[in-house]
Amino acid sequence: MFQTTRRRLALWYTAVTAILLLLFASGMYWYVRNTLIERIDDTLNHVVEVVGRSLVIEPISPESGQRLNIEASFRDNADTVDDDRIDLEWFSPTGELLWSTFTEPLDIPLHPNRTGETVQISHHQDVETPSLLTPHSSLLLRQVTERIQIGRQVLGYLRVSHPWFEVTKPSQKLAFDLILGIGLMLVSVALCGWFLSGKAMEPVKDSYQRLKQFTADASHELRSPIALIQTNVQVALAELDSAGGQGAGSLKYGQQLKVVERLTKRLGRLVDDLLFLARQDSGIVQPQFSACPLDALLMEVVEEQQFAAAEKKIKIFLDLTAPTETETEDDWFTLQGDWNQLARLFTNLIGNAIHYTPEDGEIRVELQHITTNKELFSSPLLYGRTAVRPYHSLLSSRLQVKVEDTGIGIPETALPHLFDRFYRVDPARTHTTASQGVQASTGSGLGLAIAAAIVANHQGQITAESTLGQGTIFTVTLPASGDA
């Protein structure tokens, strides 16, 4: 239980840290990326301004206006832009390419835009920049296109391009570094979380161990005085009966002693249940496994419960599914188990069935041997606050016991909590069933928790199905002899 909680705490530490690191890394990545894009756009706009100021414009005639001297304008700029990995293109007012630092035209439509745009050059284009590109390459370019005009006369369009890898290379390097850093950080956080969760669980574990030890010690110490009280009450009742107690005083005295005896028995059962669960949790007492014939055990338990059932006119049937002719009868219903614990398990189940079954009802106990190659359990069983490890072995055979009654049933909402310690179904429900001959429960709510603990000790499974007003079925599945 503590290891499970410790793993959960360490997992939560790691998960929360991972989310925070991912948010931080994503924000940092996009901030750096956008900063690089803005830097390139600023550089391109600055080149546009510098080239625009250095353009050589010549007058043609008063009627034709002015024109740009391309050779004089770009002769001094070609070497400079190459060193900065920036390429220039000059287009006529009609969009015709007149001059370019690229060896081949890009064949990209003009989009006058000073905010910058990203374009992709396909593989089949033969593009080469003097400083960067190679033939038959595919790459992305960041471009800014500016319209150059004097007054209302458009002289042409200047397009400035910059390789996009100036953004992608640092971005990829940053992403790799962030992923590597996050991975190393998560491993460190997981180890630290495991260590810190262990430290955090130490006082809880110590308190829990002390509580279990106290429960075991207190239950053990309470057994002796309770037994003495019960013995003295029984002796007093016997002396009262032998003296032939007469009169109202003696009768009242006898009734009070019987109440004390009844309460002492109930308290004794509660102490025994607490002691059993405390010893199970602490591992003080280990079950004594031996070959246990389950059919003989059920016959004995049913025989013991016949008297309590007869008082309520309830019939108990025991059905044993006999093996077929092709199957061996030797040890057909035998399993490796603790006889006393199994007897207590089925006594609790049959006793509950008797208690919650109205008069003239029926209880059917069915035992059968099931042969299968499928996995027996697929989910853990919870009882009380203890998680039982599921039994994952592939079993060839198993024993199944069903205890079915025609009682008042259990609400569907109560079934998931049925095996919790001290859990009691809504007591208000007993008022509506009093007319059916079912008394209000006086138990402690530990009977089914003990049953679940015993089943877990035998690597088995217990389930409950119920329908209000029709009855309840408890199914116990245990590995057969040789398959545990």
C-alpha atoms as one frame of an Amber mdcrd trajectory, in Angstrom:
protein
   0.000   0.000   0.000   2.756   2.457   0.935   4.813   1.593  -2.137   1.774
   2.248  -4.329   1.203   5.623  -2.674   4.892   6.441  -2.989   4.863   5.629
  -6.700   1.791   7.774  -7.192   3.376  10.736  -5.408   6.581  10.412  -7.433
   4.518  10.132 -10.620   2.541  13.252  -9.723   5.741  15.181  -8.983   7.173
  14.156 -12.339   3.956  14.826 -14.269   3.458  18.316 -12.821   7.104  19.185
 -13.421   6.882  17.857 -16.990   3.856  20.062 -17.712   5.585  23.144 -16.303
   8.786  22.408 -18.215   6.869  21.849 -21.452   5.031  25.147 -21.020   8.305
  26.953 -20.296  10.134  25.272 -23.201   7.292  25.994 -25.639   7.174  29.641
 -24.609  10.932  29.982 -24.854  11.033  28.247 -28.251   8.366  30.458 -29.799
   9.891  33.596 -28.265  13.340  32.830 -29.726  11.851  31.828 -33.067   9.769
  34.983 -33.356  12.786  37.050 -32.308  14.868  35.507 -35.105  12.103  36.178
 -37.647  11.789  39.792 -36.525  15.553  40.187 -36.739  15.623  38.900 -40.333
  12.696  41.121 -41.304  14.433  44.144 -39.797  17.606  43.258 -41.721  15.689
  42.908 -44.996  13.885  46.217 -44.502  17.188  47.893 -43.686  18.693  46.519
 -46.926  15.677  47.829 -48.831  16.243  51.294 -47.393  19.988  51.237 -48.115
  19.520  50.009 -51.693  16.695  52.445 -52.254  18.931  55.400 -51.301  21.714
  54.181 -53.595  19.574  53.780 -56.724  20.759  55.816 -59.727  17.782  57.455
 -61.414  18.210  59.155 -64.780  15.753  61.536 -66.505  14.610  60.505 -69.961
  12.403  63.310 -71.183   9.717  65.523 -69.761   7.110  63.316 -71.398   8.576
  59.881 -70.506   9.636  60.760 -66.976  12.591  59.016 -65.341  14.193  55.571
 -65.419  16.513  53.494 -63.253  20.104  52.870 -64.314  20.300  49.177 -63.268
  24.021  48.696 -63.868  25.010  51.782 -61.948  22.528  51.103 -59.141  23.391
  47.483 -58.365  27.040  47.347 -59.354  28.241  48.409 -55.911  25.588  46.389
 -53.970  26.177  42.924 -55.435  29.261  42.010 -53.427  27.913  43.476 -50.203
  24.652  41.551 -50.179  26.427  38.314 -51.064  28.555  38.600 -47.954  25.403
  38.922 -45.839  23.674  35.992 -47.633  21.078  38.405 -48.971  19.935  38.281
 -52.589  18.395  41.120 -54.598  15.941  41.115 -57.483  14.760  44.098 -59.524
  11.505  43.999 -61.442  10.030  46.399 -63.965   6.776  48.206 -63.230   4.998
  45.434 -65.153   6.583  42.692 -62.999   9.295  41.572 -65.430  12.560  40.434
 -63.821  15.382  42.744 -65.003  18.239  41.964 -62.636  18.962  39.330 -59.950
  21.792  37.903 -57.877  20.278  34.446 -58.404  21.674  32.434 -61.315  18.152
  31.300 -62.256  14.830  33.090 -61.850  12.837  32.004 -58.835   9.548  32.104
 -60.689   7.779  33.460 -57.610   4.924  35.965 -58.087   5.422  39.473 -56.783
   3.718  40.275 -53.481   4.628  43.761 -52.289   4.900  43.272 -48.548   7.227
  45.019 -46.133   6.293  42.747 -43.223   8.029  39.777 -44.815   6.794  36.455
 -46.101   8.209  32.946 -46.301   8.296  31.171 -49.654   9.501  27.725 -50.667
  11.566  26.906 -53.734  10.722  23.489 -55.121  13.277  20.752 -55.894  13.052
  21.000 -59.643  14.132  24.640 -59.714  17.815  25.230 -60.416  18.599  27.984
 -57.991  21.994  29.076 -56.822  23.107  32.002 -54.793  26.715  33.038 -55.053
  27.223  32.389 -51.377  24.804  29.664 -50.315  22.583  27.719 -52.685  23.485
  24.708 -54.790  21.791  23.415 -57.942  18.699  21.232 -57.550  18.205  22.375
 -53.960  14.967  22.904 -52.070  14.855  25.603 -49.456  12.794  28.292 -47.807
  13.409  32.014 -48.267  12.270  34.985 -46.260  11.432  37.873 -48.615  10.476
  41.521 -48.462   9.206  43.250 -51.610   9.122  47.045 -51.898   7.558  49.209
 -54.607  10.013  51.968 -55.739   8.361  55.090 -57.085   8.912  58.811 -57.528
   5.759  60.725 -57.055   3.149  58.746 -58.913   5.623  57.104 -61.278   6.479
  53.486 -60.376  10.106  52.779 -61.317   9.916  49.059 -60.395   9.963  46.578
 -57.550  12.869  45.596 -55.334  12.704  42.139 -53.703  15.204  41.165 -51.025
  15.597  37.490 -50.011  17.288  35.862 -47.056  17.769  32.106 -46.412  15.203
  30.751 -43.962  17.726  28.368 -42.438  18.963  31.300 -40.385  15.758  30.697
 -38.428  15.424  26.918 -38.711  19.010  26.023 -37.720  19.001  27.934 -34.407
  15.404  26.837 -33.791  16.216  23.175 -34.332  19.309  23.435 -32.177  17.290
  25.147 -29.465  14.523  22.507 -29.708  17.078  19.705 -29.414  18.720  21.346
 -26.409  15.345  21.929 -24.753  14.218  18.332 -25.315  17.503  16.996 -23.981
  17.372  19.341 -21.001  13.744  18.459 -20.248  14.533  14.747 -20.464  17.453
  15.036 -18.059  15.410  17.270 -15.787  12.511  14.809 -15.694  14.821  11.941
 -14.825  16.269  14.051 -12.009  12.807  15.085 -10.838  11.603  11.466 -10.912
  14.530  10.357  -8.754  14.106  13.313  -6.412  10.335  12.731  -6.315  10.864
   9.088  -5.404  13.284  10.094  -2.645  11.098  12.918  -1.294   7.909  10.837
  -1.436   9.700   8.160   0.571  10.705  10.754   3.129   7.144  12.099   3.215
   5.704   8.611   3.676   8.020   7.679   6.540   6.019   9.410   9.327   2.757
   8.166   7.815   4.135   4.629   7.627   5.422   4.808  11.182   2.066   6.097
  12.414   0.226   3.390  10.513   2.517   0.677  11.906   2.023   2.008  15.425
  -1.732   2.114  14.867  -1.773  -1.475  13.616   0.389  -2.592  16.508  -1.863
  -0.741  18.944  -4.961  -2.339  17.423  -3.412  -5.781  17.641  -2.207  -5.231
  21.215  -5.463  -3.644  22.365  -7.538  -6.394  20.774  -5.367  -9.039  22.395
  -5.520  -7.371  25.800  -9.292  -6.913  25.597  -9.950 -10.582  24.978  -9.068
 -11.654  28.511 -11.291  -9.201  30.459 -14.163  -9.736  28.047 -13.862 -13.486
  28.486 -13.819 -13.068  32.291 -16.881 -10.806  32.199 -18.733 -13.269  30.029
 -17.779 -16.179  32.298 -18.899 -14.334  35.442 -22.201 -13.365  33.812 -22.845
 -16.955  32.796 -22.012 -18.180  36.307 -24.387 -15.603  37.801 -27.154 -16.661
  35.443 -26.545 -20.325  36.256 -26.694 -19.635  40.005 -29.855 -17.596  39.520
 -31.482 -20.430  37.622 -30.353 -23.040  40.138 -31.737 -20.954  42.994 -35.052
 -20.778  41.151 -35.081 -17.006  41.232 -38.552 -15.721  41.988 -40.005 -12.302
  42.244 -39.811  -9.171  40.166 -36.357  -8.245  41.459 -34.806 -11.545  40.540
 -36.495 -11.524  37.143 -35.244  -8.024  36.393 -31.775  -9.004  37.620 -31.759
 -12.004  35.306 -32.865  -9.941  32.303 -30.108  -7.411  32.894 -27.542 -10.171
  33.118 -28.751 -11.631  29.820 -28.413  -8.214  28.184 -24.886  -7.931  29.567
 -24.096 -11.434  28.275 -25.435 -10.585  24.816 -23.470  -7.347  24.640 -20.336
  -9.077  25.888 -20.606 -11.701  23.163 -21.015  -8.982  20.547 -18.016  -7.101
  21.923 -16.012 -10.320  21.937 -16.816 -10.955  18.270 -15.788  -7.389  17.418
 -12.475  -7.790  19.240 -11.830 -11.084  17.469 -12.518  -9.464  14.092 -10.242
  -6.517  14.842  -7.502  -8.829  16.036  -7.774 -10.948  12.887  -7.546  -7.933
  10.550  -4.728  -6.355  12.554  -2.709  -9.553  12.394  -3.403  -9.858   8.684
  -2.194  -6.312   8.031   0.935  -6.649  10.117   1.751 -10.151   8.890   2.094
 -11.448  12.439   0.196 -14.655  11.671   0.631 -16.446   8.373  -2.040 -18.871
   7.122  -1.243 -22.554   7.554  -1.797 -24.110   4.135  -2.479 -27.783   3.708
  -4.640 -30.026   1.547  -8.183 -28.892   2.289 -11.262 -30.756   0.924 -13.647
 -27.905   0.256 -16.714 -30.158  -0.025 -16.188 -31.538   3.482 -15.591 -28.027
   4.826 -18.826 -26.715   3.328 -20.783 -29.679   4.713 -19.446 -28.877   8.156
 -20.232 -25.152   7.908 -23.747 -25.777   6.535 -24.410 -28.247   9.358 -23.294
 -25.675  11.929 -25.606 -23.021  10.433 -28.645 -25.298  10.218 -29.820 -24.421
  13.734 -29.774 -20.647  13.099 -31.549 -21.193   9.768 -34.188 -23.455  11.342
 -35.138 -20.734  13.811 -36.179 -18.550  10.844 -37.622 -21.500   8.880 -34.966
 -21.024   6.198 -33.872 -23.984   4.108 -30.190 -24.409   3.226 -29.226 -26.512
   0.200 -25.706 -27.666  -0.623 -25.127 -28.588  -4.281 -21.921 -30.320  -5.312
 -21.218 -30.607  -9.031 -19.833 -34.140  -9.330 -17.113 -34.923 -11.871 -18.010
 -36.687 -15.094 -16.906 -40.207 -15.937 -13.963 -38.898 -17.963 -12.689 -36.842
 -15.055 -10.868 -38.124 -11.999 -12.648 -38.021  -8.667  -9.482 -37.967  -6.570
  -9.044 -34.615  -4.827 -11.714 -33.167  -7.105 -12.688 -30.480  -4.555  -9.322
 -30.193  -2.797  -7.250 -27.033  -2.601  -4.252 -25.784  -0.682  -5.653 -23.584
   2.038  -6.092 -22.815   5.717  -9.044 -24.825   7.042  -9.864 -22.411   9.886
  -9.757 -19.321   7.666 -11.876 -20.913   4.946 -14.385 -22.094   7.526 -14.596
 -18.540   8.846 -15.025 -17.210   5.297 -18.033 -19.361   4.444 -19.478 -19.038
   7.950 -19.547 -15.262   7.470 -21.163 -15.535   4.032 -23.807 -18.077   5.043
 -24.432 -16.251   8.335 -25.040 -12.997   6.429 -27.398 -14.810   4.076 -29.383
 -16.185   7.036 -29.534 -12.780   8.714 -30.830 -10.934   5.646 -33.205 -13.608
   4.377 -36.835 -13.414   5.533 -38.644 -16.365   7.066 -39.435 -19.298   4.779
 -36.614 -18.220   2.483 -33.960 -20.347   0.850 -30.171 -20.343   0.760 -28.324
 -22.363  -1.844 -24.615 -23.122  -1.576 -23.142 -24.430  -4.828 -19.654 -25.869
  -5.273 -18.229 -26.690  -8.671 -14.862 -27.439 -10.229 -14.113 -25.307 -13.296
 -11.400 -26.134 -15.790 -10.102 -23.286 -17.923  -6.971 -21.951 -19.571  -7.956
 -18.313 -19.294  -6.511 -15.759 -16.921  -8.355 -15.827 -13.653  -8.054 -12.216
 -12.541  -7.668  -9.031 -14.501  -8.068  -6.318 -11.841  -6.984  -5.830  -8.228
  -9.385  -6.448  -5.392  -9.789  -3.773  -2.759 -10.912  -4.456   0.758 -10.847
  -1.873   3.475  -7.872   0.348   2.740  -5.676  -2.479   1.548  -5.059  -3.220
  -2.127  -4.805  -6.930  -2.858  -2.334  -7.902  -5.550  -4.217  -9.573  -8.430
  -3.410 -13.189  -9.217  -2.101 -13.196 -12.785  -1.126 -16.823 -13.220  -2.799
 -18.821 -15.959  -4.798 -21.451 -14.080  -5.922 -24.740 -15.491  -8.562 -25.350
 -12.819 -10.339 -23.571 -10.008 -13.031 -24.097  -7.412 -16.059 -21.848  -7.390
 -18.474 -21.475  -4.483 -21.728 -19.555  -4.830 -23.811 -18.543  -1.820 -27.216
 -17.476  -3.114 -30.095 -16.312  -0.946 -33.636 -15.027  -1.433 -33.099 -12.141
   0.938 -33.827  -8.436   0.803 -30.940  -7.651  -1.558 -28.328  -4.910  -1.596
 -28.600  -1.542  -3.404 -26.431  -1.246  -6.483 -24.718   1.861  -5.089 -23.527
  -0.125  -2.064 -21.911  -2.990  -4.001 -18.562  -1.203  -4.704 -18.108  -0.542
  -0.956 -19.407  -3.872   0.284 -15.956  -5.194   1.293 -14.798  -1.980   2.965
 -14.111  -2.169   6.661 -16.899  -0.925   8.932 -19.092  -0.245   5.910 -22.763
  -0.724   6.608 -25.604  -0.496   4.131 -28.017   2.348   4.924 -29.654   1.378
   8.257 -32.871   3.147   7.239 -33.448   0.318   4.798 -34.049  -2.119   7.663
 -37.243  -0.323   8.714 -38.887  -1.211   5.405 -37.910  -4.861   5.736 -38.950
  -5.411   9.335 -42.317  -6.703   8.152 -40.483  -9.381   6.169 -38.913 -10.863
   9.277 -35.481  -9.319   8.833 -34.027  -7.750  11.958 -31.853  -4.669  11.962
 -28.180  -5.499  11.619 -26.181  -5.539  14.828 -22.867  -6.451  13.188 -19.708
  -4.377  13.130 -19.315  -4.201   9.362 -16.155  -6.324   9.410 -17.532  -9.682
   8.282 -17.205  -9.116   4.547 -13.876  -7.312   4.985 -12.576 -10.426   6.750
 -13.996 -12.597   3.974 -12.172 -10.520   1.369  -8.930 -10.733   3.352  -9.181
 -14.535   3.582  -9.889 -14.820  -0.150  -6.877 -12.608  -0.883  -4.679 -14.814
   1.324  -5.685 -17.773  -0.850  -5.039 -15.881  -4.114  -8.720 -15.931  -4.950
 -11.473 -13.570  -5.913 -14.804 -12.674  -4.350 -17.637 -10.843  -6.074 -21.202
  -9.896  -5.182 -24.332  -9.580  -7.299 -27.634  -8.454  -5.882 -31.140  -7.375
  -6.815 -33.294  -5.518  -4.319 -36.182  -7.646  -3.111 -34.900 -10.791  -4.849
 -31.643 -11.782  -3.217 -27.862 -11.717  -3.322 -25.199 -13.998  -4.797 -21.666
 -14.102  -3.424 -19.193 -15.904  -5.678 -15.838 -17.088  -4.321 -13.267 -18.419
  -6.790 -10.202 -20.208  -5.450  -7.335 -21.981  -7.235  -7.666 -25.747  -7.072
  -4.987 -27.978  -5.555  -1.722 -27.785  -7.457  -2.661 -24.551  -9.278  -2.084
 -22.002  -6.543
